[in-house]
Amino acid sequence: MPTRRTFLTGLLLAPLAHAWAGFAGRLIDYPKADFSKFSKHLKPVGRALELPGYYVWCNSPIYGPDGKVHVFFSRWVASKGMGGWLNGSEICHAVADKPEGPFTFVETVLAPRGPSHWDATTCHNPSIQFVDGRYCLFFMGNANGKTDTKRIGLATAPTLNGPWTRPDAPLLLPGPAGAWDDHCTTNPAFIKHPDGQYWLYYKSWNTKEYEDAKGQEIRGNRKYGLAISDRLEGPYQKFEGNPVIDFSKQGNNKQFEDAFVWRQHGKFNLLARDMGVYSQEVGLYLESEDGKAWTFPKIAFLPIRAYGVTEPPAPPKLKRYGRLERPQLLLRDGKPEYLFCASQGGREMTASAFILKVS
């Protein structure tokens, strides 16, 4: 959890920070101190995986032993609209000769399995990792097309082309009734700790807070917890100091989601999507010495328009047009090379990947 001193620093900076002039308005500068070093190294590449008839989301890249870039992503049929991620998403595999694409569709890796399964109605949030000589696909499934059965799972394979061993049970369950994380487990972010342990970060929130917020734009307050295991397959024990990241005490229901975690320069680093700390339209960057106490966030990335990219006007059906979400890094030897995000819009006016080079 961010320290009291860190949060106080953030609260002192907050009155100095300017806001966005509406979701469709122009960018007003934040103080330079609020921008991370990471944010200053991003250059837009453009869209990828613009699939006719589908929304594309959650683009998780990895270099394969063939030297190619493999992306595991979520997709669902366009007729379901943006909300189809919750009741009809599947996880697919695409490959390209270089990070910029073009990408060729390979196959559907995980699809909803139907009644009686924990991942009956959706498979979403893929995050691909190479761990202990195996490819590990962390993901979220649900059983009823709603948020309260979202659970994190882990599928494994000896190669990026499978065969994939699919889990019969979730990897991590929600907390007991009344706990901060009693609603679900979702948005997995994984890292193997230098000491050999397996660390799984997860998003959740409280059910009562969620139910009491009916009619509000954002229901509940999303926080991140940490679960640790001595074995990749678990069992994972939740850290007693959870949630490790919690912005709720800053007021105005500030929160975040879509974490991606990696280690570099001896520190834990985290990218995420902002949900009110600065703006609904930016990304966050946090650091930690131990992976448990995190700094107050700085800005990690901006909306597409801020990079000089001109796109057609937003259709009425796309309420988050131009925003970059679900940040996932393409790493080479532990160093970020490209940032893969998801964004509404594109050639199909649904959603696709959007790629930025980390220079």
C-alpha positions as CSV (number, residue, x, y, z in Angstrom):
1,M,0.0,0.0,0.0
2,P,1.3,3.5,-0.8
3,T,2.8,5.0,2.4
4,R,1.2,7.8,4.3
5,R,4.1,10.1,3.4
6,T,3.7,9.2,-0.3
7,F,-0.1,9.8,-0.2
8,L,0.4,13.1,1.6
9,T,2.8,14.2,-1.1
10,G,0.2,13.3,-3.7
11,L,-2.5,15.2,-1.9
12,L,-0.2,18.3,-1.8
13,L,0.4,18.0,-5.5
14,A,-3.2,17.4,-6.4
15,P,-4.4,21.0,-6.1
16,L,-1.6,22.1,-8.5
17,A,-2.6,19.6,-11.2
18,H,-4.8,20.8,-14.0
19,A,-7.6,18.7,-15.3
20,W,-8.8,17.5,-18.7
21,A,-11.2,19.8,-20.4
22,G,-13.8,17.1,-20.9
23,F,-13.2,13.7,-22.5
24,A,-13.4,15.1,-26.0
25,G,-11.6,18.4,-25.3
26,R,-8.1,19.5,-25.6
27,L,-5.2,18.5,-23.3
28,I,-4.3,20.9,-20.6
29,D,-0.7,20.4,-19.3
30,Y,0.0,18.8,-15.9
31,P,3.0,19.9,-13.9
32,K,6.1,18.3,-15.3
33,A,6.7,16.6,-11.9
34,D,3.6,14.5,-12.4
35,F,5.0,12.8,-15.6
36,S,7.0,9.6,-15.2
37,K,10.3,9.1,-17.1
38,F,8.5,6.2,-18.8
39,S,6.0,8.6,-20.4
40,K,8.7,10.6,-22.1
41,H,9.9,7.6,-24.2
42,L,6.7,6.7,-26.0
43,K,6.3,7.1,-29.8
44,P,3.1,6.0,-31.5
45,V,3.2,3.2,-34.0
46,G,-0.5,2.8,-34.7
47,R,-3.3,0.3,-34.6
48,A,-3.1,-3.4,-35.1
49,L,-5.5,-6.4,-35.0
50,E,-8.4,-4.5,-36.5
51,L,-10.6,-7.6,-37.0
52,P,-13.8,-7.3,-39.1
53,G,-16.8,-8.2,-37.0
54,Y,-15.0,-8.2,-33.7
55,Y,-14.0,-6.0,-30.7
56,V,-10.3,-6.7,-29.8
57,W,-9.0,-6.0,-26.3
58,C,-6.3,-7.1,-23.8
59,N,-3.3,-7.4,-26.2
60,S,-0.5,-9.3,-24.4
61,P,2.8,-9.6,-26.5
62,I,5.8,-11.9,-26.1
63,Y,8.8,-12.7,-28.2
64,G,8.9,-16.4,-29.3
65,P,11.9,-18.6,-29.8
66,D,11.2,-18.1,-33.6
67,G,12.1,-14.4,-33.1
68,K,8.6,-13.4,-34.0
69,V,6.1,-11.4,-31.9
70,H,3.2,-13.4,-30.5
71,V,0.2,-11.6,-29.1
72,F,-2.6,-13.2,-27.0
73,F,-5.7,-11.1,-27.1
74,S,-9.4,-11.0,-26.2
75,R,-12.1,-10.7,-28.9
76,W,-15.9,-10.9,-29.0
77,V,-18.4,-10.5,-31.8
78,A,-19.3,-6.9,-32.6
79,S,-23.0,-7.5,-32.4
80,K,-22.6,-7.8,-28.6
81,G,-21.3,-4.2,-28.3
82,M,-18.6,-3.1,-26.0
83,G,-20.2,-5.0,-23.1
84,G,-19.5,-8.3,-24.8
85,W,-16.2,-8.7,-22.9
86,L,-18.2,-9.9,-19.9
87,N,-20.5,-12.5,-21.6
88,G,-18.8,-13.7,-24.7
89,S,-15.1,-13.0,-24.9
90,E,-12.5,-15.6,-26.1
91,I,-8.7,-15.5,-26.0
92,C,-6.9,-15.7,-29.3
93,H,-3.3,-15.9,-30.7
94,A,-1.8,-13.9,-33.5
95,V,1.8,-13.6,-34.8
96,A,3.9,-11.1,-36.7
97,D,7.5,-10.8,-37.9
98,K,8.0,-7.6,-36.0
99,P,6.3,-5.7,-33.2
100,E,4.6,-3.2,-35.5
101,G,2.8,-6.0,-37.4
102,P,1.0,-6.9,-39.5
103,F,-0.3,-9.7,-37.4
104,T,-1.7,-13.0,-38.7
105,F,-4.5,-14.7,-36.8
106,V,-3.4,-18.2,-35.6
107,E,-6.2,-19.7,-33.5
108,T,-8.6,-19.3,-30.6
109,V,-6.8,-20.6,-27.5
110,L,-9.5,-20.3,-24.8
111,A,-13.2,-20.0,-25.4
112,P,-16.1,-20.1,-22.9
113,R,-16.9,-23.7,-21.9
114,G,-20.5,-23.4,-21.1
115,P,-22.7,-24.5,-18.1
116,S,-21.1,-26.1,-15.0
117,H,-17.6,-24.6,-15.7
118,W,-16.1,-21.7,-13.8
119,D,-15.2,-20.0,-17.1
120,A,-18.6,-20.8,-18.7
121,T,-19.4,-17.4,-20.2
122,T,-16.2,-15.5,-20.9
123,C,-12.4,-15.8,-21.2
124,H,-10.7,-12.4,-20.9
125,N,-7.7,-10.5,-19.5
126,P,-4.9,-12.6,-21.1
127,S,-1.4,-12.0,-19.8
128,I,1.3,-14.2,-21.4
129,Q,4.5,-15.1,-19.5
130,F,7.4,-17.5,-19.9
131,V,8.0,-19.1,-16.5
132,D,10.2,-22.1,-15.6
133,G,10.4,-23.3,-19.2
134,R,6.6,-23.1,-19.8
135,Y,4.3,-20.6,-21.4
136,C,1.8,-19.4,-18.8
137,L,-1.4,-17.7,-19.9
138,F,-3.0,-15.9,-16.9
139,F,-6.6,-14.9,-17.6
140,M,-10.1,-14.2,-16.2
141,G,-13.2,-16.3,-16.7
142,N,-16.7,-16.0,-15.3
143,A,-19.6,-18.4,-14.9
144,N,-22.7,-16.2,-15.3
145,G,-21.9,-13.3,-17.6
146,K,-21.6,-11.0,-14.6
147,T,-18.8,-9.5,-12.5
148,D,-19.5,-11.5,-9.3
149,T,-18.1,-14.7,-10.8
150,K,-14.9,-13.3,-12.3
151,R,-12.0,-15.5,-11.3
152,I,-8.3,-15.7,-12.3
153,G,-7.1,-18.8,-14.0
154,L,-3.8,-20.2,-15.4
155,A,-3.4,-22.2,-18.6
156,T,0.0,-23.6,-19.5
157,A,1.7,-25.0,-22.6
158,P,5.2,-26.2,-23.7
159,T,5.1,-23.9,-26.7
160,L,3.3,-20.8,-27.8
161,N,1.3,-23.0,-30.2
162,G,0.2,-25.3,-27.4
163,P,-1.1,-27.7,-26.5
164,W,-2.7,-25.7,-23.7
165,T,-3.6,-27.4,-20.4
166,R,-6.7,-25.7,-19.2
167,P,-7.5,-25.4,-15.5
168,D,-10.5,-27.2,-14.0
169,A,-10.6,-24.6,-11.1
170,P,-9.6,-21.0,-10.7
171,L,-6.2,-20.0,-9.5
172,L,-7.4,-17.5,-7.0
173,L,-10.8,-17.0,-5.3
174,P,-12.4,-13.8,-3.8
175,G,-12.2,-13.1,-0.1
176,P,-14.9,-13.9,2.5
177,A,-18.1,-11.9,2.6
178,G,-17.4,-8.3,3.8
179,A,-13.8,-8.3,2.8
180,W,-12.4,-5.7,0.4
181,D,-12.0,-8.4,-2.2
182,D,-15.2,-10.4,-1.7
183,H,-16.6,-9.6,-5.2
184,C,-14.2,-11.2,-7.6
185,T,-10.6,-11.8,-8.7
186,T,-9.6,-10.3,-12.1
187,N,-7.0,-8.4,-14.1
188,P,-4.0,-10.7,-13.2
189,A,-0.5,-9.3,-13.2
190,F,2.2,-11.8,-12.5
191,I,5.9,-11.8,-11.7
192,K,8.4,-14.4,-10.5
193,H,10.1,-12.8,-7.5
194,P,14.0,-12.9,-7.4
195,D,13.7,-15.1,-4.3
196,G,12.0,-17.8,-6.4
197,Q,8.4,-17.2,-5.2
198,Y,5.5,-16.6,-7.5
199,W,3.7,-13.3,-7.1
200,L,0.2,-12.7,-8.4
201,Y,-1.3,-9.3,-8.3
202,Y,-5.1,-9.1,-8.7
203,K,-7.9,-6.6,-8.9
204,S,-11.1,-6.7,-6.8
205,W,-13.6,-4.7,-4.8
206,N,-16.3,-5.0,-2.1
207,T,-19.7,-6.3,-3.1
208,K,-21.7,-4.1,-0.7
209,E,-20.0,-1.0,-2.0
210,Y,-20.7,-2.2,-5.5
211,E,-24.4,-2.8,-4.9
212,D,-24.9,0.4,-2.9
213,A,-23.5,2.4,-5.9
214,K,-26.3,1.4,-8.4
215,G,-26.9,4.3,-10.8
216,Q,-23.4,5.7,-10.4
217,E,-21.0,6.0,-13.3
218,I,-18.4,3.9,-11.6
219,R,-19.7,1.3,-9.1
220,G,-17.4,0.3,-6.2
221,N,-13.7,1.1,-5.7
222,R,-11.1,-1.1,-7.5
223,K,-8.0,-2.0,-5.5
224,Y,-5.1,-4.3,-6.0
225,G,-4.1,-7.2,-3.8
226,L,-1.1,-9.6,-3.8
227,A,-1.1,-13.4,-3.5
228,I,2.1,-15.4,-3.1
229,S,3.0,-19.1,-3.7
230,D,6.0,-21.4,-3.6
231,R,4.6,-23.2,-6.7
232,L,3.5,-21.7,-10.0
233,E,0.2,-23.6,-9.9
234,G,-0.4,-22.5,-6.3
235,P,-2.0,-22.5,-3.8
236,Y,-1.6,-18.8,-3.6
237,Q,-1.8,-17.1,-0.1
238,K,-3.0,-13.6,0.1
239,F,-0.7,-11.1,1.6
240,E,-1.9,-10.0,5.0
241,G,-1.2,-6.4,4.2
242,N,-3.7,-6.3,1.3
243,P,-4.8,-4.3,-0.5
244,V,-1.3,-3.2,-1.5
245,I,-2.6,-0.3,-3.7
246,D,-5.7,1.6,-2.6
247,F,-6.6,5.1,-3.7
248,S,-10.0,5.2,-2.0
249,K,-8.9,7.4,0.9
250,Q,-8.2,10.3,-1.5
251,G,-11.9,10.8,-2.0
252,N,-14.0,11.2,-5.2
253,N,-13.9,7.4,-5.6
254,K,-10.4,7.5,-7.1
255,Q,-9.2,4.1,-8.3
256,F,-7.4,2.2,-11.0
257,E,-7.2,-1.1,-12.9
258,D,-5.4,-3.0,-15.7
259,A,-2.1,-3.4,-13.8
260,F,1.0,-4.8,-15.6
261,V,4.1,-5.5,-13.3
262,W,7.7,-6.0,-14.2
263,R,11.2,-5.7,-12.6
264,Q,13.8,-3.3,-13.9
265,H,16.8,-1.6,-12.3
266,G,16.3,-3.5,-9.1
267,K,12.7,-2.2,-8.6
268,F,9.2,-3.3,-9.2
269,N,7.4,-1.2,-11.8
270,L,3.7,-1.0,-12.5
271,L,1.6,0.4,-15.4
272,A,-2.1,0.8,-15.1
273,R,-5.2,2.6,-16.3
274,D,-6.2,5.6,-14.3
275,M,-9.8,5.9,-13.0
276,G,-9.8,9.3,-11.4
277,V,-6.4,9.8,-9.7
278,Y,-5.6,12.3,-12.5
279,S,-8.1,11.6,-15.3
280,Q,-10.1,8.8,-16.8
281,E,-8.0,9.2,-20.0
282,V,-4.4,8.6,-18.8
283,G,-2.2,5.7,-17.6
284,L,-0.4,5.5,-14.3
285,Y,3.2,4.5,-13.4
286,L,4.2,3.4,-10.0
287,E,7.4,2.0,-8.4
288,S,8.2,-0.2,-5.4
289,E,11.3,-1.4,-3.7
290,D,9.6,-4.5,-2.3
291,G,6.5,-5.0,-4.5
292,K,4.3,-4.2,-1.5
293,A,4.7,-0.5,-0.7
294,W,4.2,1.6,-3.9
295,T,4.9,5.2,-4.7
296,F,2.2,7.7,-5.5
297,P,1.5,7.3,-9.2
298,K,2.9,9.5,-12.0
299,I,1.4,9.7,-15.5
300,A,2.5,6.9,-17.7
301,F,0.8,7.5,-21.0
302,L,-1.8,9.8,-22.6
303,P,-4.8,9.4,-25.0
304,I,-4.1,8.7,-28.6
305,R,-4.8,12.3,-29.7
306,A,-2.0,13.6,-27.5
307,Y,0.6,11.8,-29.7
308,G,-0.5,13.7,-32.8
309,V,-2.6,10.9,-34.2
310,T,-5.7,12.0,-35.9
311,E,-8.7,9.7,-35.9
312,P,-12.3,10.0,-37.3
313,P,-15.0,11.4,-35.0
314,A,-16.2,9.0,-32.4
315,P,-19.5,7.2,-33.2
316,P,-22.1,7.4,-30.4
317,K,-21.7,3.7,-29.5
318,L,-18.1,4.2,-28.4
319,K,-18.0,6.1,-25.0
320,R,-14.3,5.6,-24.4
321,Y,-13.0,6.5,-27.8
322,G,-9.4,7.4,-28.0
323,R,-8.5,6.2,-24.5
324,L,-5.7,3.7,-24.1
325,E,-6.5,0.8,-21.7
326,R,-5.1,-2.6,-20.7
327,P,-1.4,-1.7,-21.0
328,Q,0.9,-4.7,-21.6
329,L,4.6,-4.5,-22.4
330,L,6.7,-6.3,-25.0
331,L,9.9,-7.0,-23.1
332,R,13.3,-8.0,-24.4
333,D,15.7,-9.2,-21.7
334,G,13.5,-7.5,-19.1
335,K,13.6,-4.1,-20.8
336,P,10.4,-2.6,-22.3
337,E,10.5,-2.2,-26.1
338,Y,6.8,-1.7,-27.0
339,L,3.7,-0.8,-25.2
340,F,0.6,-2.6,-26.4
341,C,-2.8,-1.1,-25.4
342,A,-6.4,-1.6,-26.3
343,S,-8.5,1.3,-27.7
344,Q,-12.0,1.8,-29.1
345,G,-12.2,2.9,-32.7
346,G,-10.0,1.8,-35.6
347,R,-11.0,0.8,-39.1
348,E,-13.9,-1.3,-37.9
349,M,-15.1,1.3,-35.4
350,T,-15.1,-1.3,-32.7
351,A,-11.8,-1.8,-30.8
352,S,-8.3,-2.9,-31.6
353,A,-4.7,-2.9,-30.4
354,F,-2.8,0.4,-30.3
355,I,1.0,0.1,-30.2
356,L,3.6,2.6,-29.0
357,K,7.4,2.2,-29.2
358,V,9.4,2.7,-26.0
359,S,12.5,4.5,-27.2
